């Protein structure tokens, strides 16, 4: 299997495994789905952290309002009594005014926190360092874990306007957000290798040959962004080691320059009477009390 180290810009994303006979259309589609799936998991975990602390999302017409404004406008959250966390809730006000403040109890919080950690670890960028290839099935498993945890804590489900539910149902609206700039629409995705775009309609072997043990670094791009920057000849880690070696060498040279030119006269080999004392048995004599 060919191993593709997928990067977005200079940042590593995932390792992806494919055969040389895999059509590039399918390869680009799967890599893009994994990339976008990881972003979805990150967005869900970010919102779940708020769910842990402050409960479900308020209706859009109540978000950002004070209690006095809500009372004056006679607004009511109809989902507050329906979406109650298992085991009861503890009140913790949301200073941002986005969530109703009825957070799960400590036991249910632990369920959500542990699941978030496991889901993120499953598809983490650290899997690249561990030499683990991420698959679309692993992304789906991470999403299923998060969905299951939310169902355990909120058996009646979340309100339809809650971002977490919208993410699970693929109804999220990212327009005007920073997250929308990160997502790559499947029809606009491109994969570049060695300064060339891997053209749809071809197979992977048309670029890397028939050796199934090949390892390459590819860049995931959005159409219209142009060719990505080439990989540096020296990695960041190698550059740090080179700088460290250079610094140590400079320190050594500095010490040599500062050393006394006659310092060698204190060495044992420069002692003119050393041979004579050796014959007389006067070497290694120490004075003083034992």
Secondary structure, 3 states (H helix, E strand, C coil): CEEEEEEECCEEEEEEEECCCCEHHHHHHHHHHHHHHHHHHHHHHHHHHHHHHHCCECCHHHCCCCHHHHHHCCCCCCCCCCCCCCCCEEECCCCCCCECCEEECHHHHHHHHHHHHHHHHHCCCHHHHCCCECCHHHHHHHHHHHHHHHHHHCCCCCCCCCHHHHHHCCCCCCCCCCHHHHCCCHHHEEEEECCEECCCCCECHHHHCCCCCCEEEEEEEECCCCCCCCCCCCCHHHHHHHHHHHHHHHHHHHHHHHCCCCHHHHCHHHCCCHHHHHHCCCCCCCCCCC
